[in-house]
Amino acid sequence: MQIDFYEEYPTLENLAKLKIINFKSNLFLAANSLKEFKILEKRVSKINKNITCCYWPLIKRTYWISPFSDRLEILRIIAETKNIKEEFLVDLEPPP
């Protein structure tokens, strides 16, 4: 069985809870950019070596991509994730 986690608000306080996980798992980290994700990924690796981080790119003003999303933000995410070989999450939802 594989158990994965999702962190929409990766604060130091929230990430500290990863210490209690004693099995291998993936953590999908919401971040505003690939650069921000890499910083968070380093923090997580210091907290718990059992956790593999996966990029969850956010777009400005919302957490998900919808038909009303800013086109430039969608293009940014496509460009950022074009060469990523690891898993990543894109949250697609219908308009609110």
Backbone bond lengths (Angstrom), bond angles and torsions (degrees), N, CA, C in turn:
res aa  C-N    CA-C-N  psi(-1)  N-CA   C-N-CA  omega(-1)  CA-C   N-CA-C  phi
1 M - - - 1.438 - - 1.527 108.76 -
2 Q 1.331 115.64 137.64 1.461 122.17 177.54 1.524 108.53 -111.14
3 I 1.314 116.53 127.31 1.458 121.55 176.65 1.522 107.49 -114.58
4 D 1.328 115.56 123.40 1.455 121.68 178.10 1.520 109.30 -114.36
5 F 1.327 115.28 157.70 1.451 121.59 -179.67 1.524 109.44 -125.09
6 Y 1.314 114.82 155.19 1.459 122.18 179.42 1.525 107.97 -128.30
7 E 1.327 116.17 128.44 1.467 120.12 -179.61 1.525 109.10 -123.68
8 E 1.333 115.02 105.77 1.465 120.88 179.70 1.518 112.00 -77.24
9 Y 1.316 116.58 -28.48 1.465 121.84 -176.60 1.525 109.33 -126.10
10 P 1.337 117.51 78.34 1.470 120.28 -174.59 1.523 113.73 -76.86
11 T 1.323 115.92 74.05 1.460 121.17 175.75 1.533 108.53 -86.10
12 L 1.307 116.62 165.33 1.469 119.87 177.11 1.522 110.75 -59.07
13 E 1.321 116.34 -39.35 1.464 121.26 179.37 1.536 111.14 -63.25
14 N 1.320 116.71 -44.79 1.467 119.83 179.76 1.523 111.93 -68.13
15 L 1.328 116.72 -41.02 1.465 120.06 -178.79 1.526 111.82 -68.76
16 A 1.313 118.34 -27.20 1.467 121.70 179.62 1.528 111.48 -59.96
17 K 1.312 117.09 -26.83 1.465 121.50 -179.94 1.525 112.35 -66.21
18 L 1.322 116.98 -15.22 1.473 120.66 179.36 1.528 112.35 -65.85
19 K 1.327 117.23 -16.65 1.465 121.15 179.87 1.523 112.29 -59.24
20 I 1.318 117.19 -28.64 1.475 120.11 -175.36 1.521 113.53 -82.29
21 I 1.329 117.94 -8.79 1.467 120.62 -179.81 1.521 108.54 -81.85
22 N 1.328 116.31 122.54 1.468 119.98 -177.42 1.527 112.57 -116.53
23 F 1.333 115.96 29.65 1.470 121.33 177.76 1.530 108.28 -141.93
24 K 1.302 116.25 162.88 1.467 120.67 179.67 1.531 109.08 -71.45
25 S 1.330 114.97 136.48 1.452 120.28 -177.86 1.523 110.14 -157.28
26 N 1.321 115.18 160.99 1.457 121.51 172.77 1.522 108.99 -101.01
27 L 1.312 115.28 144.86 1.455 121.73 175.96 1.526 107.71 -125.26
28 F 1.317 116.32 115.51 1.453 121.26 176.29 1.523 107.65 -86.54
29 L 1.324 115.56 112.98 1.459 122.60 -174.91 1.525 110.96 -102.50
30 A 1.317 116.84 120.96 1.458 121.31 175.46 1.523 108.79 -74.02
31 A 1.335 115.55 129.86 1.468 120.33 -179.85 1.519 109.11 -148.11
32 N 1.319 115.18 150.96 1.468 121.18 -178.70 1.517 113.57 -77.75
33 S 1.321 116.90 -13.92 1.469 120.78 179.83 1.522 108.60 -160.63
34 L 1.312 115.56 164.37 1.460 120.68 176.79 1.524 110.17 -64.47
35 K 1.326 116.68 -35.99 1.473 121.11 177.78 1.533 110.57 -61.68
36 E 1.332 117.06 -45.88 1.464 120.77 177.85 1.530 110.66 -62.95
37 F 1.332 116.78 -40.31 1.459 120.52 178.27 1.526 111.39 -59.46
38 K 1.328 117.46 -44.20 1.469 121.43 -179.13 1.531 111.30 -60.73
39 I 1.321 117.33 -37.53 1.467 121.31 176.97 1.530 109.85 -64.78
40 L 1.334 115.87 -46.23 1.465 120.18 178.78 1.531 111.40 -63.46
41 E 1.313 116.08 -39.43 1.460 121.18 179.77 1.528 110.83 -59.99
42 K 1.323 117.56 -40.87 1.469 121.34 177.17 1.523 111.25 -63.46
43 R 1.335 116.32 -41.17 1.467 120.09 177.99 1.524 110.78 -61.51
44 V 1.317 115.96 -44.48 1.471 120.35 -179.35 1.524 110.38 -63.22
45 S 1.322 117.94 -41.34 1.472 119.90 -178.75 1.528 111.81 -63.82
46 K 1.322 117.27 -27.51 1.465 120.70 176.21 1.531 111.36 -76.01
47 I 1.324 116.29 -27.41 1.465 121.04 -178.43 1.521 111.48 -82.52
48 N 1.352 116.20 -43.27 1.463 119.36 -174.78 1.525 110.26 -155.02
49 K 1.320 116.43 116.94 1.468 121.93 -178.49 1.530 112.51 -75.17
50 N 1.327 118.20 -11.91 1.467 121.58 178.94 1.523 113.05 -78.31
51 I 1.322 116.84 -10.71 1.455 121.70 -173.41 1.528 110.90 -97.89
52 T 1.330 115.61 127.98 1.457 122.21 171.48 1.518 107.37 -103.33
53 C 1.323 116.59 125.50 1.464 120.70 -177.39 1.528 110.94 -90.22
54 C 1.320 114.54 143.11 1.455 122.86 177.30 1.521 108.25 -127.11
55 Y 1.295 115.62 140.04 1.460 121.90 -175.35 1.530 111.46 -78.25
56 W 1.326 115.61 129.68 1.458 123.57 174.41 1.529 106.17 -119.76
57 P 1.339 118.28 91.02 1.461 120.40 -175.71 1.525 112.08 -70.93
58 L 1.314 114.77 136.12 1.464 121.56 178.33 1.519 109.56 -104.46
59 I 1.310 115.37 153.04 1.453 118.69 171.78 1.525 107.81 -109.66
60 K 1.290 116.02 155.37 1.464 120.50 -177.30 1.522 110.46 -61.41
61 R 1.300 114.79 140.09 1.454 125.64 175.48 1.527 114.57 78.82
62 T 1.333 119.57 -19.37 1.472 121.37 177.15 1.522 108.88 -145.87
63 Y 1.327 116.43 167.67 1.459 120.79 177.15 1.514 111.54 -95.39
64 W 1.299 117.95 -9.70 1.448 120.26 -172.69 1.529 110.72 -127.14
65 I 1.314 114.26 162.98 1.452 121.46 176.88 1.525 107.59 -100.27
66 S 1.312 114.99 129.50 1.457 120.51 177.59 1.528 108.13 -136.64
67 P 1.320 118.00 175.53 1.472 119.63 177.42 1.534 113.15 -60.25
68 F 1.333 117.71 -17.11 1.458 120.97 179.72 1.526 112.91 -95.53
69 S 1.311 117.46 3.88 1.466 120.85 -178.51 1.528 110.68 -69.14
70 D 1.312 114.49 152.67 1.458 121.39 177.81 1.530 109.18 -65.69
71 R 1.310 116.65 125.72 1.469 122.59 -177.65 1.530 112.19 -57.83
72 L 1.332 116.45 -41.04 1.461 119.95 -179.27 1.530 111.69 -65.33
73 E 1.327 117.10 -34.46 1.456 120.52 177.01 1.537 110.49 -66.59
74 I 1.298 116.77 -40.55 1.470 120.49 177.92 1.527 109.86 -64.25
75 L 1.314 117.14 -43.70 1.470 120.79 178.10 1.528 111.15 -62.89
76 R 1.348 117.07 -36.30 1.473 120.72 177.14 1.523 110.56 -61.97
77 I 1.314 116.27 -44.99 1.464 120.19 -179.64 1.528 110.60 -64.58
78 I 1.311 117.12 -41.27 1.466 120.30 178.00 1.518 110.06 -60.90
79 A 1.322 117.18 -44.96 1.470 121.11 179.99 1.523 111.21 -64.43
80 E 1.339 117.03 -42.90 1.465 120.74 -178.54 1.528 112.35 -64.66
81 T 1.308 116.54 -37.53 1.465 120.44 -172.87 1.523 113.20 -95.53
82 K 1.299 117.16 -1.76 1.468 121.94 -176.37 1.530 112.83 -55.16
83 N 1.322 117.06 -40.38 1.460 120.77 -175.08 1.524 114.02 -108.46
84 I 1.318 117.26 10.41 1.464 120.52 178.87 1.519 109.01 -75.45
85 K 1.308 116.45 127.15 1.459 120.91 179.02 1.531 111.42 -94.92
86 E 1.323 116.36 -19.83 1.453 121.27 179.80 1.529 109.65 -80.46
87 E 1.320 114.35 169.81 1.456 119.53 176.29 1.517 110.50 -68.27
88 F 1.326 115.50 147.35 1.451 120.86 170.76 1.513 108.15 -148.20
89 L 1.315 115.66 161.56 1.457 122.64 -175.00 1.521 108.99 -116.87
90 V 1.331 115.73 132.62 1.456 120.86 171.39 1.515 106.40 -120.75
91 D 1.318 115.46 122.11 1.463 122.52 -177.64 1.522 108.97 -89.33
92 L 1.335 116.36 108.44 1.464 121.71 179.70 1.519 108.54 -109.63
93 E 1.320 116.53 127.98 1.464 120.19 -178.43 1.518 110.09 -141.29
94 P 1.326 115.41 154.35 1.471 117.99 174.71 1.521 109.76 -69.06
95 P 1.317 117.86 162.94 1.468 119.62 179.86 1.517 111.93 -59.21
96 P 1.341 116.90 146.98 1.469 119.76 -179.88 1.532 111.42 -69.93
